[in-house]
C-alpha cells in the first residue's frame, strides 16, 4: 500500500482550509500544504485573522501552522512534492451557455487536472473534494490519460465533504461517515486504502465507507438534495399553518418524534442558503434532464421553487404589514450570513429579501456580527441576469441598536443567539410606531408575550401571533410625530 507523507490541497476556501487543518492536527507525521492563486487569502491564512470564521478553526490552525501545516501560493512546488492532491476548488453554477443556471461549471476542476498532469512525476493520488457532477472523475482521468508521461501514473478518488458551516470543525473531528470512492481495480483499491489510512488516525473504521467512484459522487448530490427537500417541505407546511392557525413548530415537533422521520432539518425559516444546497439540487435537476428523466427533474426543481416562494412570501408579508408600502421607510435587517456561526453569505436568504425590499423603495440598515460590510455590498450589487440592484438606500452598521433607531420594522434573517438577548424595550423606544418585528428564524418565540407587552407588533414564520393592543405612553413616538423623511444613506 502506498504511504501518504505529503498532502497538497488546491483551494484554500471553506472546504480545503478547515479540512486540511484538521488532517494536519490529527496526522502530525504528515506534511500538509494548502495552496491557492489568491495571494490575499493565503496571507490571511498565515495571519491571526483567518479568511473564514468557523468555531474552533483558529485553535486548530494555531496548533500546527508552521509545523506540518503550511499555506502557500507556490502551487506547482506543492503538487510536485505531494503523494496525494486534494482538489477543493469552486464549482459554481454556470451563468451562460448550455445548462445555464443549473449545470456545474467545471472549468476550475479541469484547470487543476491539467496543472497536476503538467508538473507531476511518479505516482499520484488525486482526490475530488469539491462537489462535482456524477462522472466528473472520468473527465479528470481522461485529461490525465491524454497527458501521461512514462514516469507518471495517477489514481483518481472521490471523497466528498459533508460539512455544515458553523459546525465544520466538529463535523470533521466527529463525522457521521467518511465516503471514499475509487476504481475497483487493484491500483484503485490501493489508493482507497492509502486515503483511508489518513482518516483512520481519528475516524472509527466502521464510519469509513468505500464505494465505486460514481456512487460516491452521486451520494454527495443526493445527500444535499434530501436535506434541502426537508427544509422546503416544512416551509411549505409553514404557509399552511399561517392560514389555518396551526403552529409549524408544534407540527414539526409532532412529526419529528416519529422515528421514521426524525427531528433534524424540520425548522421553518425564510429558506435555505449556503454554497451547496441550491447549487447541488440544480445540478441534480440538470443531470436528470440530460439523462432524459424529466419527471425526476421536475420533482427536484420543486424544492428550489418552494425555497424561492418562501423568501418572496416573507418579503410580501413585511410590505403588507407596513400598510402596503415600504418606500422611504427605514427597515433594520438583522443578520446577513446564511446561518449563524459563520460569515458565509453565499445564497443567503438575506440577499434575496434585501433585494425585494430595495425594489419596493425601502431604506435598509443592515447588521451582522461576522459579515464584513464589503461582502454585504458586493452581494447586493452583484447583478442578476435581468437587472443590477441600486444600493443608494443601504447602510451597513456595526451596532444593532443603531440599526433599529427610527426604524419602522426589524427583520431577523439570521438566527444569531445575540438577537435573543437584545434590550427590546430600549429598541422599541427608539423606533417609529407602530413598531414591527418580523422573525424569519423563529428565535424569539419565548419572547412573544414580552415583546407584545412592550408594544411590538410581532410577525413570525408558520404561526399567527395574536396581537394585543399595546399601551402607548405619551413619550412614545409615532409616524405622525415624525413627519420628516428618512435620509437615503450611503455606505
FITORPA-798624 format. One record per residue (C-alpha): x, y, z. Coordinates in steps of 0.2 Angstrom, whole numbers. Last residue first. Example, Ala and Ser with C-alpha at 12.3 -4.5 7.8 and 13.67 -1.06 7.14 Angstrom:
BEGIN
ATOM     c1     c2     c3
ATOM     68     -5     36
ATOM     62    -22     39
This chain:
BEGIN
ATOM     c1     c2     c3
ATOM   -111    266     14
ATOM   -124    278      8
ATOM   -139    285     17
ATOM   -155    290     10
ATOM   -162    302     23
ATOM   -178    297     31
ATOM   -192    309     28
ATOM   -198    321     42
ATOM   -215    318     48
ATOM   -210    310     65
ATOM   -225    313     77
ATOM   -237    306     63
ATOM   -225    291     62
ATOM   -227    288     81
ATOM   -215    292     95
ATOM   -218    286    113
ATOM   -216    298    127
ATOM   -235    299    129
ATOM   -236    281    133
ATOM   -243    268    122
ATOM   -252    253    130
ATOM   -252    240    117
ATOM   -267    232    109
ATOM   -263    214    108
ATOM   -259    204     93
ATOM   -262    185     92
ATOM   -247    179     83
ATOM   -252    168     68
ATOM   -239    155     66
ATOM   -228    147     52
ATOM   -215    161     51
ATOM   -216    176     63
ATOM   -225    193     64
ATOM   -224    203     81
ATOM   -232    220     83
ATOM   -221    227     97
ATOM   -229    236    111
ATOM   -218    232    126
ATOM   -232    219    131
ATOM   -231    212    114
ATOM   -212    209    115
ATOM   -214    201    132
ATOM   -228    190    126
ATOM   -218    185    111
ATOM   -201    182    120
ATOM   -201    163    120
ATOM   -204    163    101
ATOM   -190    175     98
ATOM   -179    163     88
ATOM   -192    158     75
ATOM   -180    162     60
ATOM   -189    175     50
ATOM   -195    185     65
ATOM   -203    200     58
ATOM   -204    213     72
ATOM   -215    229     70
ATOM   -216    245     78
ATOM   -232    255     77
ATOM   -224    267     80
ATOM   -207    273     75
ATOM   -192    265     84
ATOM   -181    272     98
ATOM   -192    267    112
ATOM   -194    250    105
ATOM   -176    247    104
ATOM   -174    251    123
ATOM   -188    239    127
ATOM   -180    226    115
ATOM   -164    225    125
ATOM   -155    212    114
ATOM   -153    194    121
ATOM   -162    184    108
ATOM   -153    193     94
ATOM   -136    188    102
ATOM   -140    170     98
ATOM   -138    173     79
ATOM   -153    165     70
ATOM   -151    175     53
ATOM   -164    185     44
ATOM   -172    195     58
ATOM   -182    209     51
ATOM   -185    224     62
ATOM   -198    237     57
ATOM   -202    256     56
ATOM   -184    261     60
ATOM   -181    277     70
ATOM   -166    269     78
ATOM   -165    250     74
ATOM   -149    249     65
ATOM   -140    259     79
ATOM   -146    246     91
ATOM   -139    233     81
ATOM   -121    241     81
ATOM   -109    239     67
ATOM   -120    247     53
ATOM   -121    244     35
ATOM   -132    257     26
ATOM   -142    253     10
ATOM   -153    266      1
ATOM   -140    270    -13
ATOM   -139    251    -15
ATOM   -146    250    -33
ATOM   -148    232    -40
ATOM   -142    227    -57
ATOM   -155    218    -68
ATOM   -161    203    -78
ATOM   -147    190    -76
ATOM   -144    196    -58
ATOM   -131    209    -55
ATOM   -120    209    -40
ATOM   -124    225    -30
ATOM   -132    217    -15
ATOM   -119    203    -13
ATOM   -104    215    -15
ATOM   -112    227     -3
ATOM   -113    214     10
ATOM    -96    207      7
ATOM    -88    225      9
ATOM    -98    227     25
ATOM    -90    212     33
ATOM   -100    198     39
ATOM    -97    192     57
ATOM   -109    202     69
ATOM   -122    206     55
ATOM   -131    222     54
ATOM   -140    230     39
ATOM   -149    247     38
ATOM   -161    246     24
ATOM   -171    260     16
ATOM   -185    253      7
ATOM   -190    258    -11
ATOM   -200    242    -16
ATOM   -185    236    -26
ATOM   -175    238    -11
ATOM   -187    227     -1
ATOM   -186    213    -14
ATOM   -167    215    -15
ATOM   -165    214      4
ATOM   -176    198      5
ATOM   -165    190     -9
ATOM   -148    194      0
ATOM   -155    189     17
ATOM   -160    172     10
ATOM   -141    169      9
ATOM   -136    161     -7
ATOM   -117    163     -2
ATOM   -116    174     14
ATOM   -103    165     23
ATOM    -98    173     40
ATOM   -102    158     50
ATOM   -109    154     67
ATOM   -127    158     62
ATOM   -134    154     45
ATOM   -135    162     28
ATOM   -125    177     34
ATOM   -134    193     33
ATOM   -142    195     51
ATOM   -153    209     57
ATOM   -161    220     44
ATOM   -167    236     51
ATOM   -180    244     40
ATOM   -181    263     37
ATOM   -196    268     26
ATOM   -193    278     10
ATOM   -205    266      1
ATOM   -210    252     12
ATOM   -228    251      6
ATOM   -243    240      8
ATOM   -248    247     26
ATOM   -232    240     34
ATOM   -240    224     37
ATOM   -242    221     18
ATOM   -224    225     14
ATOM   -217    213     28
ATOM   -229    200     22
ATOM   -223    202      4
ATOM   -205    199     10
ATOM   -210    183     19
ATOM   -219    176      4
ATOM   -205    181     -8
ATOM   -192    171      3
ATOM   -204    156      5
ATOM   -208    156    -14
ATOM   -190    155    -18
ATOM   -187    140     -7
ATOM   -203    132    -14
ATOM   -196    134    -31
ATOM   -180    126    -27
ATOM   -188    110    -20
ATOM   -200    110    -35
ATOM   -185    108    -46
ATOM   -182     91    -38
ATOM   -198     84    -43
ATOM   -197     92    -61
ATOM   -180     83    -64
ATOM   -187     66    -59
ATOM   -201     68    -71
ATOM   -190     74    -85
ATOM   -178     59    -84
ATOM   -170     60   -101
ATOM   -152     59    -94
ATOM   -148     77    -98
ATOM   -164     82    -89
ATOM   -159     71    -74
ATOM   -142     79    -73
ATOM   -149     96    -75
ATOM   -160     93    -60
ATOM   -146     86    -50
ATOM   -135    101    -53
ATOM   -150    112    -48
ATOM   -151    102    -32
ATOM   -132    104    -29
ATOM   -131    123    -32
ATOM   -146    126    -21
ATOM   -140    116     -7
ATOM   -121    119     -8
ATOM   -114    136     -6
ATOM   -126    142      8
ATOM   -145    146      9
ATOM   -161    138     15
ATOM   -177    147     17
ATOM   -185    161     27
ATOM   -187    148     41
ATOM   -196    133     47
ATOM   -185    121     56
ATOM   -188    102     51
ATOM   -169     99     47
ATOM   -167     86     60
ATOM   -182     80     70
ATOM   -184     62     64
ATOM   -194     54     51
ATOM   -195     36     54
ATOM   -193     39     72
ATOM   -209     49     73
ATOM   -205     62     86
ATOM   -201     74     71
ATOM   -220     73     66
ATOM   -226     81     82
ATOM   -211     93     84
ATOM   -213     99     67
ATOM   -232    102     69
ATOM   -229    111     85
ATOM   -216    122     77
ATOM   -227    125     62
ATOM   -241    132     73
ATOM   -258    130     67
ATOM   -270    145     64
ATOM   -276    139     47
ATOM   -268    152     35
ATOM   -251    154     44
ATOM   -250    135     46
ATOM   -252    132     28
ATOM   -238    143     24
ATOM   -227    134     37
ATOM   -232    117     29
ATOM   -222    123     13
ATOM   -208    128     24
ATOM   -208    111     32
ATOM   -206    103     15
ATOM   -194    115      8
ATOM   -182    112     23
ATOM   -184     93     21
ATOM   -180     94      2
ATOM   -164    104      5
ATOM   -158     90     16
ATOM   -163     77      3
ATOM   -155     87    -11
ATOM   -139     89      0
ATOM   -137     70      2
ATOM   -142     66    -16
ATOM   -128     77    -23
ATOM   -115     70    -11
ATOM   -121     52    -14
ATOM   -120     54    -33
ATOM   -101     57    -32
ATOM    -98     42    -21
ATOM   -109     31    -31
ATOM    -99     35    -47
ATOM    -82     32    -39
ATOM    -86     15    -33
ATOM    -89     13    -15
ATOM    -79     14      2
ATOM    -87     19     18
ATOM    -77     25     33
ATOM    -88     25     49
ATOM    -84      7     54
ATOM    -66     11     54
ATOM    -68     24     68
ATOM    -61     41     62
ATOM    -46     48     71
ATOM    -30     42     63
ATOM    -41     31     52
ATOM    -44     46     41
ATOM    -26     45     34
ATOM    -26     26     32
ATOM    -42     28     22
ATOM    -33     39      9
ATOM    -20     25      7
ATOM    -33     11      7
ATOM    -43     20     -7
ATOM    -27     21    -17
ATOM    -23      3    -15
ATOM    -41     -1    -21
ATOM    -39      9    -37
ATOM    -22      0    -41
ATOM    -31    -17    -38
ATOM    -45    -11    -50
ATOM    -62     -7    -42
ATOM    -59     11    -46
ATOM    -62     24    -32
ATOM    -75     31    -20
ATOM    -71     37     -2
ATOM    -85     42     10
ATOM    -82     47     28
ATOM    -96     45     40
ATOM   -106     54     54
ATOM    -90     64     56
ATOM    -83     68     73
ATOM    -67     78     70
ATOM    -73     85     53
ATOM    -91     88     59
ATOM    -85     97     75
ATOM    -73    108     64
ATOM    -87    112     52
ATOM   -100    116     65
ATOM   -104    134     58
ATOM   -104    128     40
ATOM   -111    110     39
ATOM    -98     98     32
ATOM   -102     83     22
ATOM    -86     83     11
ATOM    -85     72     -5
ATOM    -70     60     -6
ATOM    -69     54    -25
ATOM    -53     46    -30
ATOM    -42     47    -45
ATOM    -27     36    -47
ATOM    -12     43    -57
ATOM      4     36    -65
ATOM     19     46    -71
ATOM     36     41    -77
ATOM     31     36    -95
ATOM     22     53    -96
ATOM      3     55    -95
ATOM     -6     69   -104
ATOM    -20     61   -113
ATOM    -23     48    -98
ATOM    -23     63    -86
ATOM    -36     73    -95
ATOM    -46     57    -97
ATOM    -45     53    -78
ATOM    -51     71    -74
ATOM    -66     68    -86
ATOM    -70     51    -78
ATOM    -69     59    -61
ATOM    -83     71    -66
ATOM    -94     55    -69
ATOM   -108     62    -57
ATOM   -107     81    -56
ATOM    -95     89    -44
ATOM    -94     95    -26
ATOM    -76     98    -22
ATOM    -65     86    -13
ATOM    -60     76    -29
ATOM    -44     66    -24
ATOM    -29     64    -35
ATOM    -17     50    -29
ATOM      0     52    -38
ATOM     13     40    -43
ATOM     29     47    -51
ATOM     30     64    -59
ATOM     19     79    -58
ATOM     20     96    -66
ATOM      9     95    -82
ATOM     -3     82    -76
ATOM     -7     92    -60
ATOM     -9    108    -70
ATOM    -21    100    -82
ATOM    -31     92    -68
ATOM    -32    109    -59
ATOM    -38    118    -75
ATOM    -51    105    -77
ATOM    -58    107    -59
ATOM    -58    126    -61
ATOM    -68    125    -78
ATOM    -80    113    -70
ATOM    -96    125    -71
ATOM   -110    115    -63
ATOM   -126    114    -73
ATOM   -142    123    -67
ATOM   -142    142    -71
ATOM   -135    140    -88
ATOM   -135    122    -94
ATOM   -128    126   -111
ATOM   -121    143   -111
ATOM   -121    156    -98
ATOM   -121    158    -79
ATOM   -115    140    -75
ATOM   -117    135    -57
ATOM   -101    137    -47
ATOM    -88    123    -44
ATOM    -75    131    -33
ATOM    -59    122    -29
ATOM    -55    109    -17
ATOM    -44     97    -27
ATOM    -35     86    -15
ATOM    -18     80    -20
ATOM     -9     65    -13
ATOM      9     60    -13
ATOM     14     78    -14
ATOM     31     86    -18
ATOM     27     90    -36
ATOM     10     97    -32
ATOM     17    109    -18
ATOM     30    115    -30
ATOM     17    119    -44
ATOM      6    128    -32
ATOM     18    140    -24
ATOM      4    152    -17
ATOM      7    145      0
ATOM     -1    139     17
ATOM      8    127     28
ATOM      3    114     40
ATOM     16    102     47
ATOM     25    114     60
ATOM     22    131     53
ATOM      3    130     57
ATOM      0    115     68
ATOM     -8    121     84
ATOM    -13    139     78
ATOM    -23    131     64
ATOM    -33    120     76
ATOM    -36    135     88
ATOM    -42    147     74
ATOM    -54    134     67
ATOM    -63    131     84
ATOM    -79    139     78
ATOM    -78    144     60
ATOM    -75    161     53
ATOM    -66    162     36
ATOM    -51    172     30
ATOM    -42    169     46
ATOM    -36    185     56
ATOM    -21    179     66
ATOM    -11    178     49
ATOM     -5    164     38
ATOM    -22    160     32
ATOM    -25    179     29
ATOM     -9    179     18
ATOM    -16    164      8
ATOM    -32    173      5
ATOM    -24    189     -1
ATOM    -12    179    -13
ATOM    -27    171    -21
ATOM    -19    158    -33
ATOM    -22    145    -19
ATOM    -11    132    -10
ATOM    -14    121      6
ATOM      2    111     11
ATOM      0     97     23
ATOM     15     87     30
ATOM     10     71     38
ATOM     18     64     54
ATOM      7     75     64
ATOM     -9     67     57
ATOM    -23     73     68
ATOM    -18     92     68
ATOM    -13     91     49
ATOM    -29     82     44
ATOM    -39     96     54
ATOM    -30    110     45
ATOM    -33    100     29
ATOM    -52    100     31
ATOM    -53    118     38
ATOM    -44    126     23
ATOM    -50    115      9
ATOM    -68    116     12
ATOM    -72    134     15
ATOM    -58    140      4
ATOM    -40    137      2
ATOM    -40    128    -15
ATOM    -28    115    -21
ATOM    -24    104     -6
ATOM     -6     96     -6
ATOM     -3     81      5
ATOM     14     74     10
ATOM     18     58     19
ATOM      5     46     11
ATOM     11     28     11
ATOM      6     17     -4
ATOM      0      0      0
